[in-house]
Amino acid sequence: LDDIEAHARRQPEAIAIEQIGHRSLTYQQLLVDVRTLAGHLAALGVRSEERVALLLPRSPRAIIAQLAVLYVGAAYVPLDPQGPTERTRSVLEDAAPRLVLSLKDYAERVHALPHLYLDELEAAPAVIAERPQPVPGNASAYVIYTSGSTGKPNGVLISRGALDHFVAAARERYEFSEKDRVLQFAPLAFDASVEEIMVTLGSGGTLVL
C-alpha cells in the first residue's frame, strides 16, 4: 500500500487498472476509491486482524476491495463466485469473517451474513479513511483456501510481512517497472492472482483485466 500511495503521488495520471468495456483507473483514482471503501469499512467497525470475505467477480471493483481491506488493517478472504455454493458456505463458516463484500447478484449466498453490496455504494456519500496505526508484519494480510481435493478446504494465513517480502523479491526478479503492462488472469481465489495484482501495482505498472 505504501508503494501504491507513492506511485499515486509521483504519477497520479498513470493508468493503474485497465479493463475493456470499463473506465480505466489512474493511480490517483485508485487510491481515492480504496480510501473511500476503507472509510465505509471503518464506519462498519472493521478493525485490524479481522477478516473480510470477498465474493466478487474479477474486476477493478474486486481489486479495490482487496486493497481497502488491507488499508484498514484487516485480512481479506477471496471466494470464487463461480465455485460451488457448498464450498462458499464451508469457507465462510470456517473463516468467520466480520463482513462479506459482494454484489446484489450474489445475495442468495451472503444475505444471512453481515454484508455490504458494493453496487449499492455508488450513490452513498463518500467517507474517506485515514490510514490506521501501522499494522505489524505478523498480522494476516489474507487467507487463501486450498482446493479441498483431499477433504475439507484448509485456510492458509499469509502475513503482511510475507506479502511485502514476496512483492519486493518478485519486483527484483522480474525487473518490473512503471512501463510494464501485466495481464490479470488468475481467479482471485487462486494465490497466483496476488502475484499479478500486488507486484504490478507495487511497481507502478498497469494491470490489464
Salt bridges, closest charged atoms under 4 A:
ASP2 OD1 - ARG131 NH2 3.43
ASP3 OD2 - ARG171 NH1 2.94
GLU5 OE1 - ARG131 NH1 3.03
GLU18 OE2 - ARG181 NH2 2.97
ASP33 OD2 - ARG23 NH2 3.25
GLU50 OE2 - ARG98 NE 3.66
GLU122 OE2 - ARG61 NH2 2.73
GLU130 OE2 - ARG35 NH2 3.17
GLU178 OE2 - HIS7 ND1 3.67
GLU178 OE2 - ARG10 NH2 3.04
